[in-house]
Amino acid sequence: MTGRRRTRSTSLPALSRPVGATALAAGAVALCASLTAACGVIPGATGGSGDDPVKVMTWAPQDTDATNKPGMPAMALAYAKWINSQGGVNGRRLEVLTCNDHNDGVGAAKCARRAAAENVVAVVGSYSQFGDSYLAPLEGAGIPYIGGYGVTNDEFTGAMSYPVNGGQPALLAGLGKALATGCGNVSLVRPDSIAGDQLPAMLDSGLKAGGHTDAEDQLAAEDATEYGTQAARALREATKDVARKGCVVPALGDRTDTFMDSFRRTRQDFPAVRTATVLGSVDQTVIDATGGAGGPYEGAYITSWYPVSSDHRWDGMKKVINKEAFGDNRIDPADAGVQTTWIAYTVLKAVLDKIGDGEVSADSVRRTLNDGLRVSTGGLTPTLHWPYEGKLAAVGFPRLVNAAVTLQVVENGRLVAARRGIGGADGIADMTSVLVHADVP
């Protein structure tokens, strides 16, 4: 969550409240609008003019001892192969460069500098925990960052960032709202850190929206090797109300599995409780690796940005994977990174379709995004658009434009749509109004 090195395949985004983010974003946009060359875009240089290919980049960490997201660049290459087999976009071939940030700030900066040197028109559908390393070089070159994973709060403040999901803030608010009606006491177990201090406000905003009291805030060390004491304390708090089943919410990022190991051993001494967490602490790959139906997540509620992978709205993505990347085990359609890359490239295609036969450059892509373009993702997200300043600027997230979440549950070892949802008929709930009232420290 803090931009530090992670030690597993799913990470929580940073939540520290930016100071003066809105002013900085506004200033950067104004500067780039009026002084294009000063923002690093050389007049006449394009990534797709005439018969030239449209050149973009997708990056993610691969082959590291910590976070790995190889499915994202693999999905990007499959998308390009598919779109080019249909004649490209407006007759232009899509060229995807990939980069491995090696899960460190130096690697992220190198990828960004390479993107600028290669004159790409956008970085699309990527993952990196080091926004402070890659956003400055991209902004200096005027290159838009479309559809990051939502792993750092820089993605929700940077003037060149065009996120497609709501990151951790939306997930926690949605989880709180989902738990409000069905839980007795709620215990949140979160890192004892500056970034961790932001988590209770997000969860509590959802609980309050559902008429529930605040969660019991349980602090835990980020680098602990076991959490027996914290698990016992969380269980004691969650089971105080004997009339209603309590809920325990671990939000420890890369240490969530460590907590759940301790929790599984400790819970037999207490009345039954429900567990719940968010995508980024847990996804299908983690559930599989920890025992599936026999693992600690069975029955857990999990909030996600998107519909479950079995939803028909993913059929288009699955057809592309089957056609262009059949047998590529890097691409898991249930992985949130792969899904985010698909949605990000859907946005890119909408931008290129809007530009039509005009010049395709980083400047024209950014200008098209800023000029009110609305992108349909086939119901995977709400219609996406990026106004000058989003509704959540007041709570420090000026670029957060999609606060929609879905509620899922682990049944028989698989993530499925929860029968008791928090949204409408499509199972999607917008957390914008909830987050607007969050009491962010």
MONOR-V46029 format. One line per field, one symbol per residue. ss: DSSP state (H for helix, E for strand, C for the rest). psi: psi as a letter, one per 40 degrees, with the letter a starting at -180 (. if undefined). burial: I if it has 24 or more other C-alpha atoms within 12 Angstrom, else O. A space follows every 10 residues. Layout:
ss: ???
psi: ???
burial: ???
This chain:
ss: CCCCCCCCCC CCCCCCCCCC HHHHHHHHHH HHHHCCHHHC CCCCCCCECC CCCEEEEEEE CCCCCCCCCH HHHHHHHHHH HHHHHCCCEC CECEEEEEEE CCCCHHHHHH HHHHHHHCCC CEEECCCCCC HHHHHHHHHH HCCEEECCCC CCHHHHCCCC EECCCCHHHH HHHHHHHHHH CCCCCEEEEE ECCCCHHHHH HHHHHHHHHC CCCCCEEEEE CCCCCCCHHH HHHHHHHHCC CCCCCCEEEE ECHHHHHHHH HHHHHHHHHC CCCEEEEEEC CECHHHHHHC CHHHCCCCCC EEEECCCCCC CHHHHHHHHH HHHHCCCCCC CCCCCHHHHH HHHHHHHHHH HHHHHCCCCE CHHHHHHHHH CCCCECCCCC CCCECCCCCC CCHHHCCCCC CCCEEEEEEE ECCEEEECCC CCCCCCCEEE CHHHHHCCCC C
psi: eeeihifaeh iiiiehhihf dddddddddd ddddgdddee hhhdhieghb eiihhiihii hifiebhhfd dddddddddd ddddeeeahf ehhhhhiiih eefidddddd dddddddefi eihhfihieg dedddddddd efhihhfief eiedeedhde hgieieaddd dddddddded deibihhhhi igidddeddd ddddddddde fiiiihhhii hdfieifddd dddddddded hedhhihhgh gebeeddddd dddddddeei iiiiiiaihd dhadddddde ebdeieehei ihiidiiide ieeedddddd dddefhehed hheehddddd dddddddddd dddddbeihh idddddddde fehhhhffed iihhigidhi eeddeegdeh ehfiiihiih hfeihihhdg aeaadeehhh edddddehgh .
burial: IIIIIIIIII IIIIIIIIOO IIOOIIOIIO OIIOOIOOII IOOOIIIIIO OOIIIIIIII IIOOOOIIII IIIIIIIIII IIIIOOOIII OIIIIIIIII IIIIIOIIII IIIIIIIIII IIIIIIIIII IIIIIIIIII IIIIIIIIII IIIIIIIIII IIIIIIIIII IIIIIIIIII IIIIIIIIII IOOOIIIIII IIIIIIIIII OIIIIIIIII IIOOOIIOOI IIIIIIIIII OOOOIIIIII IIIIIIIIII IIIIOIIOOI OIIIIIIIII IIIIIIIOOI OOOOIIIIII IIIIIIIIIO IOOIOIIIOI IOOIIOOOOI IIIIIIIIII IIIIIIIIII IIIIIOOOII IIIIIIIIII OOIIIOIOII IIIIIIIIII IIIIIIIIII IIIIIIIIII IOIIIIIIOO IIIOOIIIII IIIIIIIIII O
